[in-house]
Amino acid sequence: MGTLLFLSNTQTQLGQFSLFYQAKALLTKSFSASALSKSRCSFSIKAAKMEGNEITETGEVNLNEKKKIFVAGATGNTGKRIVDQLLLKGFAVKAGVLDIEKAKTSLSNNPDLQIVKADVTEGSDKLAEAIGNDAEAVICATGFRRSWDLLAPWKVDNLGTINLVEACRKNSVKRFILISSILVNGAAMGQLLNPAYIFLNVFGLTLIAKLQAENYIRKSGINYTIIRPGGLRNDPPSGNIVMEPEDTLYEGSISRDQVAEVAVEALFRPESSYKVVEIVSRVEAPKRSFEELFGSIKQH
Ligand SMILES: NC(=O)c1ccc[n+]([C@@H]2O[C@H](COP(=O)([O-])OP(=O)(O)OC[C@H]3O[C@@H](n4cnc5c(N)ncnc54)[C@H](OP(=O)(O)O)[C@@H]3O)[C@@H](O)[C@H]2O)c1
């Protein structure tokens, strides 16, 4: 009863930052592969080319030259959107999932999509094997699964992400994109008493787990883009993307489609390298190009 009251009070205070983000932990609640296509037909959407630490836009490409991106948490609400957008933009995708059968039904049937089991809690060696030696970049869209295990956020959102970074190092993957969250550094930005900050940390230290993982990535030497979205919505975009530097936004929400777009666009934009960006969407915000958005954030 006490908990329920807390939940309902908190919910009203959170405004647009979705309370139910990761509150799922409170409530109780693998390798079939379609061979990667090496088809020879050409197409007109943009693709990407890795040069050192940067991925540069190359314009029209031949499918022969498709770059492979590994997506961890590929059956998640954001993960599957990232997979779809990568395929649309002409990448080959290796989808790292917990449940191969679920992935077969929830992910599109596409010759450029390969599905592999990848539990981020199982250590970096297994992950390195799953990622393989031909991935140009890893995008991490994992988030702990609902359970009574209060350590789940720590295992997945901290240790799991660190395992992924280590796996990238082992395989010399040079680009890492993480879907994190606004408010991860809430304590440092004067948001210690923000209900969302309290709530998400009380149940499993979720935001602290994510912040620690972010810090690990930042020290790893890998070219990273850490994307911190506000509350996630499944509905289509209803406003324009607002992008701010780290530790700026403490409320707001954004469509998962837009989060996926930002993650995929980061692969094309050298301006996104070594950056932490916070994103929400606002109807009144002006529409800005991704070059402008990423370009407006300082590198660290
Ligand atoms: N919800 C929000 O409002 C909000 C706001 C800001 C940031 N975020 C963050 O944004 C990210 C994406 O959120 P979302 O709501 O799209 O996530 P989601 O739908 O809950 O998806 C999470 C994915 O992680 C996978 N996963 C869980 N444990 C794993 C493990 N041990 N190894 C590998 N994969 C594992 C899940 O697999 P299954 O599909 O098999 O379950 C699922 O595919 C998360 O990090 C979340 O914390 C969320």
The ligand as an SDF file (V2000), in Angstrom:
LIG
                    3D

 48 52  0  0  0  0  0  0  0  0999 V2000
   11.5710    3.5770  -20.8320 N   0  0  0  0  0  0  0  0  0  0  0  0
   11.9770    4.8140  -20.7420 C   0  0  0  0  0  0  0  0  0  0  0  0
   11.1780    5.7440  -20.5920 O   0  0  0  0  0  0  0  0  0  0  0  0
   13.4460    5.1160  -20.8600 C   0  0  0  0  0  0  0  0  0  0  0  0
   13.8730    6.4270  -20.7380 C   0  0  0  0  0  0  0  0  0  0  0  0
   15.2200    6.7240  -20.9030 C   0  0  0  0  0  0  0  0  0  0  0  0
   16.1170    5.6980  -21.1750 C   0  0  0  0  0  0  0  0  0  0  0  0
   15.6730    4.4080  -21.2610 N   0  0  0  0  0  0  0  0  0  0  0  0
   16.6770    3.3750  -21.5780 C   0  0  0  0  0  0  0  0  0  0  0  0
   16.6390    3.1790  -22.9820 O   0  0  0  0  0  0  0  0  0  0  0  0
   17.0460    1.8320  -23.2860 C   0  0  0  0  0  0  0  0  0  0  0  0
   16.0050    1.1960  -24.1810 C   0  0  0  0  0  0  0  0  0  0  0  0
   14.7540    1.2260  -23.5130 O   0  0  0  0  0  0  0  0  0  0  0  0
   13.5230    0.3250  -24.0370 P   0  0  0  0  0  0  0  0  0  0  0  0
   12.3530    0.7100  -23.2210 O   0  0  0  0  0  0  0  0  0  0  0  0
   13.4460    0.3480  -25.5170 O   0  0  0  0  0  0  0  0  0  0  0  0
   14.0320   -1.1100  -23.5670 O   0  0  0  0  0  0  0  0  0  0  0  0
   13.2650   -2.5110  -23.5830 P   0  0  0  0  0  0  0  0  0  0  0  0
   12.1180   -2.4960  -24.5170 O   0  0  0  0  0  0  0  0  0  0  0  0
   13.0240   -2.8970  -22.1690 O   0  0  0  0  0  0  0  0  0  0  0  0
   14.3790   -3.4560  -24.2160 O   0  0  0  0  0  0  0  0  0  0  0  0
   15.4890   -3.8520  -23.4880 C   0  0  0  0  0  0  0  0  0  0  0  0
   16.1940   -4.9290  -24.2670 C   0  0  0  0  0  0  0  0  0  0  0  0
   17.2780   -5.4270  -23.4810 O   0  0  0  0  0  0  0  0  0  0  0  0
   17.2610   -6.8400  -23.5870 C   0  0  0  0  0  0  0  0  0  0  0  0
   17.9570   -7.4410  -22.4580 N   0  0  0  0  0  0  0  0  0  0  0  0
   17.5710   -7.5210  -21.1590 C   0  0  0  0  0  0  0  0  0  0  0  0
   18.4860   -8.1740  -20.4420 N   0  0  0  0  0  0  0  0  0  0  0  0
   19.4800   -8.5040  -21.2930 C   0  0  0  0  0  0  0  0  0  0  0  0
   20.6990   -9.2230  -21.1670 C   0  0  0  0  0  0  0  0  0  0  0  0
   21.0940   -9.7370  -19.9990 N   0  0  0  0  0  0  0  0  0  0  0  0
   21.4900   -9.3900  -22.2720 N   0  0  0  0  0  0  0  0  0  0  0  0
   21.0950   -8.8820  -23.4740 C   0  0  0  0  0  0  0  0  0  0  0  0
   19.9510   -8.2280  -23.6620 N   0  0  0  0  0  0  0  0  0  0  0  0
   19.1450   -8.0380  -22.5900 C   0  0  0  0  0  0  0  0  0  0  0  0
   15.7930   -7.2150  -23.6240 C   0  0  0  0  0  0  0  0  0  0  0  0
   15.6450   -8.5150  -24.1570 O   0  0  0  0  0  0  0  0  0  0  0  0
   14.1640   -9.1410  -24.3740 P   0  0  0  0  0  0  0  0  0  0  0  0
   13.6060   -8.4090  -25.5820 O   0  0  0  0  0  0  0  0  0  0  0  0
   14.4060  -10.5700  -24.6550 O   0  0  0  0  0  0  0  0  0  0  0  0
   13.4100   -8.8520  -23.1200 O   0  0  0  0  0  0  0  0  0  0  0  0
   15.2910   -6.1320  -24.5730 C   0  0  0  0  0  0  0  0  0  0  0  0
   15.5170   -6.5370  -25.9040 O   0  0  0  0  0  0  0  0  0  0  0  0
   17.2040    1.1350  -21.9400 C   0  0  0  0  0  0  0  0  0  0  0  0
   18.5540    1.1410  -21.5740 O   0  0  0  0  0  0  0  0  0  0  0  0
   16.4220    2.0150  -20.9970 C   0  0  0  0  0  0  0  0  0  0  0  0
   16.9190    1.9290  -19.6900 O   0  0  0  0  0  0  0  0  0  0  0  0
   14.3560    4.0960  -21.1190 C   0  0  0  0  0  0  0  0  0  0  0  0
  1  2  1  0
  2  3  2  0
  2  4  1  0
  4  5  1  0
  4 48  2  0
  5  6  2  0
  6  7  1  0
  7  8  2  0
  8  9  1  0
  8 48  1  0
  9 10  1  0
  9 46  1  0
 10 11  1  0
 11 12  1  0
 11 44  1  0
 12 13  1  0
 13 14  1  0
 14 15  2  0
 14 16  1  0
 14 17  1  0
 17 18  1  0
 18 19  2  0
 18 20  1  0
 18 21  1  0
 21 22  1  0
 22 23  1  0
 23 24  1  0
 23 42  1  0
 24 25  1  0
 25 26  1  0
 25 36  1  0
 26 27  1  0
 26 35  1  0
 27 28  2  0
 28 29  1  0
 29 30  1  0
 29 35  2  0
 30 31  1  0
 30 32  2  0
 32 33  1  0
 33 34  2  0
 34 35  1  0
 36 37  1  0
 36 42  1  0
 37 38  1  0
 38 39  2  0
 38 40  1  0
 38 41  1  0
 42 43  1  0
 44 45  1  0
 44 46  1  0
 46 47  1  0
M  CHG  2   8   1  16  -1
M  END
$$$$
